[in-house]
Amino acid sequence: MVNIEVIIHVLWCVFVTSNSLVFLQLTHNIFDFVLNLWNNQMSRFDEYLTQSELQNAHMMLEYAHLTLKG
């Protein structure tokens, strides 16, 4: 699994000298993607928990944790 910090660092090195606006937009889009992914996983976690599907709820909670950890 690729660490998102490494990706951002590499992008920073490439873009900061040429165009910092592109870097800011790109990192903003990455953050929005991760946030959206996490929100969807937590929403599904809540649905599974409400329906007492504990195994699926646990799986979605693990996914959400891994999303933020990545």
trRosetta pair geometry for C-beta under 8 A, 3 or more apart (Angstrom, degrees):
i j d omega theta_ij theta_ji phi_ij phi_ji
1 70 6.2 -106 163 -127 124 91
2 6 6.5 -115 -179 65 83 122
2 7 6.2 73 145 -50 119 110
2 70 7.8 38 82 -174 56 99
3 6 4.5 86 74 1 96 106
3 7 7.2 -169 95 -7 52 83
3 70 6.9 -179 -129 172 43 56
4 7 5.4 -51 -151 36 42 115
4 8 6.2 41 153 -19 70 104
4 30 7.1 152 -158 165 115 129
4 34 7.3 19 -110 -78 161 146
4 70 5.4 74 -22 122 107 86
5 8 5.8 -54 -146 38 31 109
5 9 6.3 35 153 -22 64 106
6 9 5.7 -54 -147 35 30 113
6 10 6.4 30 155 -18 65 105
7 10 5.9 -57 -150 36 29 109
7 11 6.3 25 154 -15 65 109
7 30 7.6 175 110 -134 129 155
8 11 5.7 -56 -145 41 31 111
8 12 6.1 39 153 -26 65 105
8 27 6.0 65 -130 -112 106 108
8 30 7.3 -157 -82 80 97 161
9 12 5.5 -52 -148 32 29 115
9 13 6.6 30 154 -19 63 103
10 13 5.8 -53 -152 33 32 111
10 14 6.5 24 153 -14 65 108
11 14 5.8 -60 -148 40 33 108
11 15 5.7 0 167 5 71 118
11 23 6.1 146 142 -130 98 90
11 26 6.1 -137 -179 109 145 142
11 27 7.2 167 100 -65 141 90
12 15 6.6 -73 -131 50 21 90
12 16 5.3 26 179 -36 66 117
12 23 6.1 83 -108 -153 53 139
13 16 6.8 -31 -111 19 14 109
14 17 7.9 -101 163 31 21 94
14 18 7.5 -30 150 18 60 118
15 18 5.9 -81 -149 53 44 95
15 19 5.8 -60 -168 66 86 70
15 20 6.8 124 136 -100 92 35
15 22 5.3 -130 -154 85 128 105
15 23 3.8 159 105 -65 136 103
15 26 7.2 171 -36 24 171 140
16 20 5.6 35 -136 -93 55 86
16 23 6.0 11 -71 -31 61 163
18 22 7.6 -17 97 35 97 133
19 22 4.2 55 107 6 115 112
19 23 7.0 160 101 -11 66 84
20 23 5.3 -53 -153 37 44 116
20 24 6.2 46 151 -22 72 103
21 24 5.7 -52 -147 36 33 111
21 25 6.4 32 155 -16 65 106
22 25 5.9 -57 -149 39 30 110
22 26 6.2 29 154 -19 65 110
23 26 5.7 -58 -145 38 29 111
23 27 6.2 23 160 -13 66 107
24 27 6.1 -56 -143 40 28 105
24 28 6.2 32 155 -22 62 109
25 28 5.6 -56 -148 36 29 114
25 29 6.4 29 154 -19 64 106
26 29 5.7 -54 -149 35 31 110
26 30 6.5 32 152 -19 64 103
27 30 5.5 -49 -146 35 36 113
27 31 6.3 38 153 -19 66 103
28 31 5.8 -54 -149 37 30 111
28 32 6.3 32 152 -19 64 106
29 32 5.6 -51 -145 37 32 113
29 33 6.4 36 154 -22 64 104
30 33 5.7 -54 -151 34 31 113
30 34 6.4 26 155 -14 65 106
31 34 5.9 -57 -147 39 31 107
31 35 6.1 30 155 -18 66 110
32 35 5.7 -56 -143 40 29 112
32 36 6.1 30 158 -20 65 108
33 36 5.9 -57 -147 37 27 110
33 37 6.3 28 154 -19 63 108
34 37 5.6 -54 -147 37 31 113
34 38 6.2 30 155 -18 65 108
34 67 6.3 155 -161 170 83 98
34 68 7.6 113 170 -94 115 50
34 70 7.7 -150 -127 65 121 120
35 38 5.8 -56 -146 39 29 110
35 39 6.2 30 155 -20 65 107
36 39 5.7 -52 -144 36 29 112
36 40 6.4 29 156 -18 63 106
37 40 6.0 -57 -151 36 28 110
37 41 6.4 24 154 -16 63 109
37 67 5.4 -166 114 -143 115 140
38 41 5.8 -57 -148 38 31 110
38 42 6.2 26 157 -15 66 108
38 64 5.5 89 -147 -146 74 84
38 67 4.9 -175 -82 108 84 141
38 68 6.2 65 -105 -57 135 90
39 42 5.9 -58 -144 40 29 107
39 43 6.2 33 154 -23 64 107
40 43 5.6 -54 -147 35 30 114
40 44 6.5 28 155 -15 64 104
41 44 5.8 -54 -148 38 32 109
41 45 6.3 40 149 -25 64 104
41 60 5.3 175 -173 -172 79 87
41 61 8.0 149 152 -85 104 23
41 63 4.9 -142 -143 101 137 110
41 64 4.1 178 112 -74 128 88
41 67 6.3 173 13 -10 154 147
42 45 5.2 -45 -146 31 36 120
42 46 6.5 40 153 -20 64 101
42 60 7.5 155 -89 148 24 110
42 64 5.3 85 -63 -111 77 149
43 46 5.7 -51 -152 33 31 112
43 47 6.6 33 149 -18 63 104
44 47 5.4 -50 -147 36 37 115
44 48 6.3 35 155 -17 68 104
44 56 8.0 -95 154 152 100 104
44 60 4.8 -151 99 -129 102 149
45 48 6.0 -58 -149 39 28 108
45 49 6.2 27 154 -20 64 110
45 57 5.4 85 -157 -153 66 71
45 60 3.9 -161 -75 105 78 123
45 61 5.1 97 -126 -63 134 73
45 64 6.4 -44 -35 -19 140 138
46 49 5.7 -55 -144 37 29 112
46 50 6.3 32 156 -21 64 106
47 50 5.8 -56 -150 35 28 112
47 51 6.4 12 157 -5 64 111
48 51 5.9 -66 -146 47 31 102
48 53 4.3 -87 -161 73 85 103
48 54 7.6 147 147 -84 102 17
48 56 4.3 -141 -137 99 141 104
48 57 3.8 -170 106 -70 116 77
48 60 6.1 153 16 11 141 136
49 52 7.5 32 -177 -79 32 30
49 53 7.7 -86 -61 54 22 66
49 54 7.5 60 -113 -101 60 58
49 57 4.5 99 -66 -123 73 143
53 56 4.3 0 135 36 114 116
53 57 6.0 139 92 -26 69 90
54 57 5.3 -53 -140 38 34 115
54 58 6.2 38 159 -23 67 103
55 58 5.9 -52 -151 33 28 112
55 59 6.6 30 150 -19 61 106
56 59 5.5 -52 -149 35 35 115
56 60 6.5 32 155 -16 67 104
57 60 6.0 -56 -149 38 31 107
57 61 6.4 32 152 -20 64 107
58 61 5.7 -55 -148 36 31 113
58 62 6.5 34 152 -19 64 104
59 62 5.7 -55 -152 35 31 112
59 63 6.5 33 150 -19 64 104
60 63 5.4 -49 -147 35 36 115
60 64 6.4 39 153 -20 66 102
61 64 5.7 -50 -147 35 33 112
61 65 6.4 35 152 -20 63 105
62 65 5.6 -54 -149 36 32 113
62 66 6.3 30 154 -17 66 106
63 66 5.8 -57 -147 39 30 109
63 67 6.3 38 152 -27 65 103
64 67 5.5 -48 -149 27 32 117
64 68 6.9 22 156 -9 63 103
65 68 6.2 -63 -155 40 31 102
65 69 6.0 28 151 -20 67 115
66 69 5.4 -57 -137 41 33 113
66 70 6.3 56 159 -45 65 93
67 70 6.1 -38 -157 4 25 117
